[in-house]
Structures are given as C-alpha cells and as structure tokens.
Amino acid sequence: MKGFTAALFLGTLIFPSCSGGSGGRAWPTHTVCSDSGLEVLYQSCDPLQDFGFSIEKCSKQLKSNINIRFGIILREDIKELFLDLALMSQGSSVLNFSYPICEVALPKFSFCGRRKGEQIYYAGPVNNPEFTIPQGKYQVLLELYTEKRSTVACANATIMCS
C-alpha cells in the first residue's frame, strides 16, 4: 500500500494536469479591439504561454496597412517563422492562409533570427488586403511556428461584427 501511495503522489507531481491541477486552466481572454459594432477577442491556445497582441484602430473597414503590437518571449530560436490562419463561420471553413514571416534568405522583420529566451516586441504596420468585415461571428485560429513545427504562438480568436 505504501508503494501505491508513493507512486500516486509521484504521479501527481510529475503529471499535474492529469490530477486536476493547473493544467485544466485556460489563459485569459484578451480584447484586441472593441469599437462601433466590431469586437475582436483572443485567447492563447498554447498551453505553455500567453502573449500580447493589439490593433491600433478598430474598424469594420480593414485598411491595407494596419498598425499592430505583438509581444512574446521565445521558447525556440527563430531561423524561419510561418503563420497559418484558419477562418471559420458557422462551423464552415471560409479561408485558410499560410504566410512565411521569416525566411533564412529573406527576413521580413527585425525579430527574424532571434534566439530562445529573447523577447519579440513588434509595433508597426502590417500589409493586408483592404476589405469590409461582413456582419456575423467568426472564429479564427492563428498559429506561428518555426521550421521545426515548434509553436511560437497560438491563438483562438473571435470576431463579432454587427
């Protein structure tokens, strides 16, 4: 019996998420923007860390150049960095998009090449197509990952436009 109790205690220490510990808790929901009929919220889906993200102007009419802020501490070196985006509405896929952010021969941002433990903080413009966000509720899955498919950041976002 003592062996079983010791094994159970050791298992609780090694695998806290299986024992009802902090592993079941989710990161807080953050507001990216909320203004005139548009609200954008996100929650980190990376179980190991949260990150910060915001958009300067919240508008249903998305401009071709928007200013963002993004901050995170790296758990992996960034030689190459990719973004995958999946947009869903009413359970159906609307858009899937992949984009190389950092490539070895073509770094697009100053944080390309940063090392594990360093902080990324980007505040500046991002180019995107100009369009009006239609009324509705949308779910977005965003994933930033390295060339080794290691997650740098992951977010489940909700866009509500009225």
Contact map, one row per residue, 1 for C-alpha under 8 A:
111110000000000000000000000000000000000000000000000000000000000000000000000000000000000000000000000000000000000000000000000000000000000000000000000000000000000000
111111000000000000000000000000000000000000000000000000000000000000000000000000000000000000000000000000000000000000000000000000000000000000000000000000000000000000
111111100000000000000000000000000000000000000000000000000000000000000000000000000000000000000000000000000000000000000000000000000000000000000000000000000000000000
111111110000000000000000000000000000000000000000000000000000000000000000000000000000000000000000000000000000000000000000000000000000000000000000000000000000000000
111111111000000000000000000000000000000000000000000000000000000000000000000000000000000000000000000000000000000000000000000000000000000000000000000000000000000000
011111111100000000000000000000000000000000000000000000000000000000000000000000000000000000000000000000000000000000000000000000000000000000000000000000000000000000
001111111110000000000000000000000000000000000000000000000000000000000000000000000000000000000000000000000000000000000000000000000000000000000000000000000000000000
000111111111000000000000000000000000000000000000000000000000000000000000000000000000000000000000000000000000000000000000000000000000000000000000000000000000000000
000011111111100000000000000000000000000000000000000000000000000000000000000000000000000000000000000000000000000000000000000000000000000000000000000000000000000000
000001111111110000000000000000000000000000000000000000000000000000000000000000000000000000000000000000000000000000000000000000000000000000000000000000000000000000
000000111111111100000000000000000000000000000000000000000000000000000000000000000000000000000000000000000000000000000000000000000000000000000000000000000000000000
000000011111111101100000000000000000000000000000000000000000000000000000000000000000000000000000000000000000000000000000000000000000000000000000000000000000000000
000000001111111100000000000000000000000000000000000000000000000000000000000000000000000000000000000000000000000000000000000000000000000000000000000000000000000000
000000000111111100000000000000000000000000000000000000000000000000000000000000000000000000000000000000000000000000000000000000000000000000000000000000000000000000
000000000011111111100000000000000000000000000000000000000000000000000000000000000000000000000000000000000000000000000000000000000000000000000000000000000000000000
000000000011111111111110000000000000000000000000000000000000000000000000000000000000000000000000000000000000000000000000000000000000000000000000000000000000000000
000000000000001111111111000000000000000000000000000000000000000000000000000000000000000000000000000000000000000000000000000000000000000000000000000000000000000000
000000000001001111111010000000000000000000000000000000000000000000000000000000000000000000000000000000000000000000000000000000000000000000000000000000000000000000
000000000001001111111000000000000000000000000000000000000000000000000000000000000000000000000000000000000000000000000000000000000000000000000000000000000000000000
000000000000000111111111000000000000000000000000000000000000000000000000000000000000000000000000000000000000000000000000000000000000000000000000000000000000000000
000000000000000111111111000000000000000000000000000000000000000000000000000000000000000000000000000000000000000000000000000000000000000000000000000000000000000000
000000000000000110011111100000000000000000000000000000000000000000000000000000000000000000000000000000000000000000000000000000000000000000000000000000000000000000
000000000000000111011111100000000000000000000010000000000000000000000000000000000000000000000000000000000000000000000000000000000000000000000000000000000000000000
000000000000000010011111110000000000000000000000000000000000000000000000000000000000000000000000000000000000000000000000000000000000000000000000000000000000000000
000000000000000000000111111000000000000000000000000000000000000000000000000000000000000000000000000000000000000000000000000000000000000000000000000000000000000000
000000000000000000000001111100000000000000000010000000000000000000000000000000000000000000000000000000000000000000000000000000000000000000000000000000000000000000
000000000000000000000000111110000000000000111000010000000000000000000000000000000000000000000000000000000000000000000000000000000000000000000000000000000000000000
000000000000000000000000011111000000000000110000000000000000000000000000000000000000000000000000000000000000000000000000000000000000000000000000000000000000000000
000000000000000000000000001111100000000011110000000000000000000000000000000000000000000000000000000000000000000000000000000000000000000000000000000000000000000000
000000000000000000000000000111110000000011100000000000000000000000000000000000000000000000000000000000000000000000000000000000000000000000000000000000000000000000
000000000000000000000000000011111100001111000000000001000000000000000000000000000000000000000000000000000000000000000000000000000000000000000000000000000000000000
000000000000000000000000000001111100001111000000000011100000000000000000000000000000000000000000000000000000000000000000000000000000000000000000000000000000000000
000000000000000000000000000000111110011110000000000001101100000000000000000000000000000000000000000000000000000000000000000000000000000000000000000000000000000000
000000000000000000000000000000111111111100000000000000000100000000000000000000000000000000000000000000000000000000000000000000000000000000000000000000000000000000
000000000000000000000000000000001111111000000000000000000110000000000000000000000000000000000000000000000000000000000000000000000000000000000000000000000000000000
000000000000000000000000000000000111110000000000000000000010000000000000000000000000000000000000000000000000000000000000000000000000000000000000000000000000000000
000000000000000000000000000000000111111000000000000000000001000000000000000000000000000000000000000000000000000000000000000000000000000000000000000000000000000111
000000000000000000000000000000001111111100000000000000000111000000000000000000000000000000000000000000000000000000000000000000000000000000000000000000000000001111
000000000000000000000000000000111110111110000000000000000000000000000000000000000000000000000000000000000000000000000000000000000000000000000000000000000000001110
000000000000000000000000000000111100011111000000000000000000000000000000000000000000000000000000000000000000000000000000000000000000000000000000000000000000111100
000000000000000000000000000011111000001111100000000000000000000000000000000000000000000000000000000000000000000000000000000000000000000000000000000000000000111000
000000000000000000000000000011110000000111110000000000000000000000000000000000000000000000000000000000000000000000000000000000000000000000000000000000000011110000
000000000000000000000000001111000000000011111000000000000000000000000000000000000000000000000000000000000000000000000000000000000000000000000000000000000011100000
000000000000000000000000001110000000000001111110111000000000000000000000000000000000000000000000000000000000000000000000000000000000000000000000000000001111000000
000000000000000000000000001000000000000000111110000000000000000000000000000000000000000000000000000000000000000000000000000000000000000000000000000000000111000000
000000000000000000000000000000000000000000011111110000000000000000000000000000000000000000000000000000000000000000000000000000000000000000000000000000101110000000
000000000000000000000010010000000000000000011111100000000000000000000000000000000000000000000000000000000000000000000000000000000000000000000000000000000000000000
000000000000000000000000000000000000000000000111110000000000000000000000000000000000000000000000000000000000000000000000000000000000000000000000000000000000000000
000000000000000000000000000000000000000000010111111000000000000000000000000000000000000000000000000000000000000000000000000000000000000000000000000000000000000000
000000000000000000000000001000000000000000010101111100000000000000000001000000000000000000000000000000000000000000000000000000000000000000000000000000001000000000
000000000000000000000000000000000000000000010000111110000000000000000111000000000000000000000000000000000000000000000000000000000000000000000000000000001000000000
000000000000000000000000000000000000000000000000011111000000000000001111000000000000000000000000000000000000000000000000000000000000000000000000000000000000000000
000000000000000000000000000000010000000000000000001111100000000000011110000000000000000000000000000000000000000000000000000000000000000000000000000000000000000000
000000000000000000000000000000111000000000000000000111110000000000011100000000000000000000000000000000000000000000000000000000000000000000000000000000000000000000
000000000000000000000000000000011000000000000000000011111100000001111000000000000000000000000000000000000000000000000000000000000000000000000000000000000000000000
000000000000000000000000000000000000000000000000000001111100000001111000000000000000000000000000000000000000000000000000000000000000000000000000000000000000000000
000000000000000000000000000000001000000000000000000000111110000001100000000000000000000000000000000000000000000000000000000000000000000000000000000000000000000000
000000000000000000000000000000001110010000000000000000111111000000000000000000000000000000000000000000000000000000000000000000000000000000000000000000000000000000
000000000000000000000000000000000011010000000000000000001111110000000000000000000000000000000000000000000000000000000000000000000000000000000000000000000000000000
000000000000000000000000000000000000110000000000000000000111110000000000000000000000000000000000000000000000000000000000000000000001110000000000000000000000000010
000000000000000000000000000000000000000000000000000000000011111000000000000000000000000000000000000000000000000000000000000000000111100000000000000000000000000000
000000000000000000000000000000000000000000000000000000000011111101000000000000000000000000000000000000000000000000000000000000001111100000000000000000000000000000
000000000000000000000000000000000000000000000000000000000000111111000000000000000000000000000000000000000000000000000000000000011110000000000000000000000000000000
000000000000000000000000000000000000000000000000000000000000011111000000000000000000000000000000000000000000000000000000000000111100000000000000000000000000000000
000000000000000000000000000000000000000000000000000000000000001111100000000000000000000000000000000000000000000000000000000011110000000000000000000000000000000000
000000000000000000000000000000000000000000000000000000111000011111110000000000000000000000000000000000000000000000000000000111110000000000000000000000000000000000
000000000000000000000000000000000000000000000000000000111000000011111000000000000000000000000000000000000000000000000000001111000000000000000000000000000000000000
000000000000000000000000000000000000000000000000000011110000000001111100000000000000000000000000000000000000000000000000011111000000000000000000000000000000000000
000000000000000000000000000000000000000000000000000111110000000000111110000000000000000000000000000000000000000000000000111100000000000000000000000000000000000000
000000000000000000000000000000000000000000000000001111000000000000011111000000000000000000000000000000000000000000000001111000000000000000000000000000000000000000
000000000000000000000000000000000000000000000000001110000000000000001111100000000000000000000000000000000000000000000011110000000000000000000000000000000000000000
000000000000000000000000000000000000000000000000011100000000000000000111110000000000000000000000000000000000000000000011100000000000000000000000000000000000000000
000000000000000000000000000000000000000000000000000000000000000000000011111000000000000000000000000000000000000000011111000000000000000000000000000000000000000000
000000000000000000000000000000000000000000000000000000000000000000000001111110000000000000000000000000000000000000111111000000000000000000000000000000010000000000
000000000000000000000000000000000000000000000000000000000000000000000000111110000000000000000000000000000000000000011000000000000000000000000000000000010000000000
000000000000000000000000000000000000000000000000000000000000000000000000011111000000000000000000000000000000000000111000000000000000000000000000010001010000000000
000000000000000000000000000000000000000000000000000000000000000000000000011111100000000000000000000000000000000011110000000000000000000000000000000000000000000000
000000000000000000000000000000000000000000000000000000000000000000000000000111111000000000000000000001000000000111110000000000000000000000000000010000000000000000
000000000000000000000000000000000000000000000000000000000000000000000000000011111000000000000000000001110000000111000000000000000000000000000000011000000000000000
000000000000000000000000000000000000000000000000000000000000000000000000000001111100000000000000000111110000000110000000000000000000000000000000011000000000000000
000000000000000000000000000000000000000000000000000000000000000000000000000001111110000000000000000111100000000100000000000000000000000000000001111000000000000000
000000000000000000000000000000000000000000000000000000000000000000000000000000011111000000000000011111000000000000000000000000000000000000000001111000000000000000
000000000000000000000000000000000000000000000000000000000000000000000000000000001111100000000000011110000000000000000000000000000000000000000111100000000000000000
000000000000000000000000000000000000000000000000000000000000000000000000000000000111110000000001111000000000000000000000000000000000000000001111000000000000000000
000000000000000000000000000000000000000000000000000000000000000000000000000000000011111000000011110000000000000000000000000000000000000000011110000000000000000000
000000000000000000000000000000000000000000000000000000000000000000000000000000000001111100001111100000000000000000000000000000000000000000011100000000000000000000
000000000000000000000000000000000000000000000000000000000000000000000000000000000000111110001111000000000000000000000000000000000000000001111000000000000000000000
000000000000000000000000000000000000000000000000000000000000000000000000000000000000011111111110000000000000000000000000000000000000000001110000000000000000000000
000000000000000000000000000000000000000000000000000000000000000000000000000000000000001111111100000000000000000000000000000000000000000111100000000000000000000000
000000000000000000000000000000000000000000000000000000000000000000000000000000000000000111110000000000000000000000000000000000000000000011000000000000000000000000
000000000000000000000000000000000000000000000000000000000000000000000000000000000000000111111000000000000000000000000000000000000000000000000000000000000000000000
000000000000000000000000000000000000000000000000000000000000000000000000000000000000000111111100000000000000000000000000000000000000000000000000000000000000000000
000000000000000000000000000000000000000000000000000000000000000000000000000000000000011110111111000000000000000000000000000000000000000000000000000000000000000000
000000000000000000000000000000000000000000000000000000000000000000000000000000000000011110011111000000000000000000000000000000000000000000000000000000000000000000
000000000000000000000000000000000000000000000000000000000000000000000000000000000000111100001111100000000000000000000000000000000000000000000000000000000000000000
000000000000000000000000000000000000000000000000000000000000000000000000000000000001111000001111110000000000000000000000000000000000000000000000000000000000000000
000000000000000000000000000000000000000000000000000000000000000000000000000000000001110000000011111000000000000000000000000000000000000000000000000000000000000000
000000000000000000000000000000000000000000000000000000000000000000000000000000000111100000000001111100000000000000000000000000000000000000000000000000000000000000
000000000000000000000000000000000000000000000000000000000000000000000000000000000111000000000000111110000000000000000000000000000000000000000000000000000000000000
000000000000000000000000000000000000000000000000000000000000000000000000000000011110000000000000011111100000000000000000000000000000000000000000000000000000000000
000000000000000000000000000000000000000000000000000000000000000000000000000000011110000000000000001111100011100000000000000000000000000000000000000000000000000000
000000000000000000000000000000000000000000000000000000000000000000000000000001111100000000000000000111110111100100000000000000000000000000000000000000000000000000
000000000000000000000000000000000000000000000000000000000000000000000000000000111000000000000000000111111111000100000000000000000000000000000000000000000000000000
000000000000000000000000000000000000000000000000000000000000000000000000000000110000000000000000000001111110000000000000000000000000000000000000000000000000000000
000000000000000000000000000000000000000000000000000000000000000000000000000000000000000000000000000000111110000000000000000000000000000000000000000000000000000000
000000000000000000000000000000000000000000000000000000000000000000000000000000000000000000000000000001111111000000000000000000000000000000000000000000000000000000
000000000000000000000000000000000000000000000000000000000000000000000000000000000000000000000000000011111111110100000000000000000000000000000000000000000000000000
000000000000000000000000000000000000000000000000000000000000000000000000000000000000000000000000000011100111110100000000000000000000000000000000000000000000000000
000000000000000000000000000000000000000000000000000000000000000000000000000000000000000000000000000011000011111100000000000000000000000000000000000000000000000000
000000000000000000000000000000000000000000000000000000000000000000000000000000000000000000000000000000000011111100000000000000000000000000000000000000000000000000
000000000000000000000000000000000000000000000000000000000000000000000000000000000000000000000000000000000000111111000001010000000000000000000000000000000000000000
000000000000000000000000000000000000000000000000000000000000000000000000000001111000000000000000000001100011111111000000000000000000000000000000000000000000000000
000000000000000000000000000000000000000000000000000000000000000000000000000011110000000000000000000000000000001111100000000000000000000000000000000000000000000000
000000000000000000000000000000000000000000000000000000000000000000000000000011100000000000000000000000000000001111110101000000000000000000000000000000000000000000
000000000000000000000000000000000000000000000000000000000000000000000000010111000000000000000000000000000000000011111100000000000000000000000000000000000000000000
000000000000000000000000000000000000000000000000000000000000000000000000111111000000000000000000000000000000000001111100000000000000000000000000000000000000000000
000000000000000000000000000000000000000000000000000000000000000000000000111100000000000000000000000000000000000000111110000000000000000000000000000000000000000000
000000000000000000000000000000000000000000000000000000000000000000000000110000000000000000000000000000000000000001111111000000000000000000000000000000000000000000
000000000000000000000000000000000000000000000000000000000000000000000011110000000000000000000000000000000000000000001111100000000000000000000000000000000000000000
000000000000000000000000000000000000000000000000000000000000000000000111110000000000000000000000000000000000001001000111110000000000000000000000000000000000000000
000000000000000000000000000000000000000000000000000000000000000000001111000000000000000000000000000000000000000000000011111000000000000000000000000000000000000000
000000000000000000000000000000000000000000000000000000000000000000011110000000000000000000000000000000000000001000000001111100000000000000000000000000000000000000
000000000000000000000000000000000000000000000000000000000000000000111100000000000000000000000000000000000000000000000000111110000000000000000000000000000000000000
000000000000000000000000000000000000000000000000000000000000000001111000000000000000000000000000000000000000000000000000011111000000000000000000000000000000000000
000000000000000000000000000000000000000000000000000000000000000011110000000000000000000000000000000000000000000000000000001111100000000000000000000000000000000000
000000000000000000000000000000000000000000000000000000000000000011110000000000000000000000000000000000000000000000000000000111110000000000000000000000000000000000
000000000000000000000000000000000000000000000000000000000000000111000000000000000000000000000000000000000000000000000000000011111000000000000000000000000000000000
000000000000000000000000000000000000000000000000000000000000001111000000000000000000000000000000000000000000000000000000000001111100000000000000000000000000000000
000000000000000000000000000000000000000000000000000000000000011100000000000000000000000000000000000000000000000000000000000000111110000000000000000000000000000000
000000000000000000000000000000000000000000000000000000000000111100000000000000000000000000000000000000000000000000000000000000011111000000000000000000000000000000
000000000000000000000000000000000000000000000000000000000000111000000000000000000000000000000000000000000000000000000000000000001111100000000000000000000000000000
000000000000000000000000000000000000000000000000000000000001110000000000000000000000000000000000000000000000000000000000000000000111110000000000000000000000000000
000000000000000000000000000000000000000000000000000000000001110000000000000000000000000000000000000000000000000000000000000000000011111000000000000000000000000010
000000000000000000000000000000000000000000000000000000000001000000000000000000000000000000000000000000000000000000000000000000000001111100000000000000000000000010
000000000000000000000000000000000000000000000000000000000000000000000000000000000000000000000000000000000000000000000000000000000000111110000000000000000000000111
000000000000000000000000000000000000000000000000000000000000000000000000000000000000000010000000000000000000000000000000000000000000011111000000000000000000001111
000000000000000000000000000000000000000000000000000000000000000000000000000000000000000011000000000000000000000000000000000000000000001111100000000000000000011110
000000000000000000000000000000000000000000000000000000000000000000000000000000000000001111000000000000000000000000000000000000000000000111110000000000000000011100
000000000000000000000000000000000000000000000000000000000000000000000000000000000000001110000000000000000000000000000000000000000000000011111000000000000001111000
000000000000000000000000000000000000000000000000000000000000000000000000000000000000111100000000000000000000000000000000000000000000000001111100000000000011111000
000000000000000000000000000000000000000000000000000000000000000000000000000000000001111000000000000000000000000000000000000000000000000000111110000000000111100000
000000000000000000000000000000000000000000000000000000000000000000000000000000000011110000000000000000000000000000000000000000000000000000011111000000000111100000
000000000000000000000000000000000000000000000000000000000000000000000000000000000011100000000000000000000000000000000000000000000000000000001111100000111110000000
000000000000000000000000000000000000000000000000000000000000000000000000000000001111000000000000000000000000000000000000000000000000000000000111110000111100000000
000000000000000000000000000000000000000000000000000000000000000000000000000000001110000000000000000000000000000000000000000000000000000000000011111111111000000000
000000000000000000000000000000000000000000000000000000000000000000000000000101111100000000000000000000000000000000000000000000000000000000000001111111110000000000
000000000000000000000000000000000000000000000000000000000000000000000000000000111100000000000000000000000000000000000000000000000000000000000000111111000000000000
000000000000000000000000000000000000000000000000000000000000000000000000000000000000000000000000000000000000000000000000000000000000000000000000111111000000000000
000000000000000000000000000000000000000000000000000000000000000000000000000000000000000000000000000000000000000000000000000000000000000000000000111111100000000000
000000000000000000000000000000000000000000000000000000000000000000000000000100000000000000000000000000000000000000000000000000000000000000000000111111110000000000
000000000000000000000000000000000000000000000100000000000000000000000000000000000000000000000000000000000000000000000000000000000000000000000011110011111100000000
000000000000000000000000000000000000000000000000000000000000000000000000011100000000000000000000000000000000000000000000000000000000000000000011110001111100000000
000000000000000000000000000000000000000000010100011000000000000000000000000000000000000000000000000000000000000000000000000000000000000000000011100000111110000000
000000000000000000000000000000000000000000011100000000000000000000000000000000000000000000000000000000000000000000000000000000000000000000001111000000111111000000
000000000000000000000000000000000000000001111100000000000000000000000000000000000000000000000000000000000000000000000000000000000000000000011110000000001111100000
000000000000000000000000000000000000000001111000000000000000000000000000000000000000000000000000000000000000000000000000000000000000000000111100000000000111110000
000000000000000000000000000000000000000111100000000000000000000000000000000000000000000000000000000000000000000000000000000000000000000000111100000000000011111000
000000000000000000000000000000000000000111000000000000000000000000000000000000000000000000000000000000000000000000000000000000000000000011110000000000000001111100
000000000000000000000000000000000000011110000000000000000000000000000000000000000000000000000000000000000000000000000000000000000000000111110000000000000000111110
000000000000000000000000000000000000111100000000000000000000000000000000000000000000000000000000000000000000000000000000000000000000001111000000000000000000011111
000000000000000000000000000000000000111000000000000000000001000000000000000000000000000000000000000000000000000000000000000000000000111110000000000000000000001111
000000000000000000000000000000000000110000000000000000000000000000000000000000000000000000000000000000000000000000000000000000000000001100000000000000000000000111
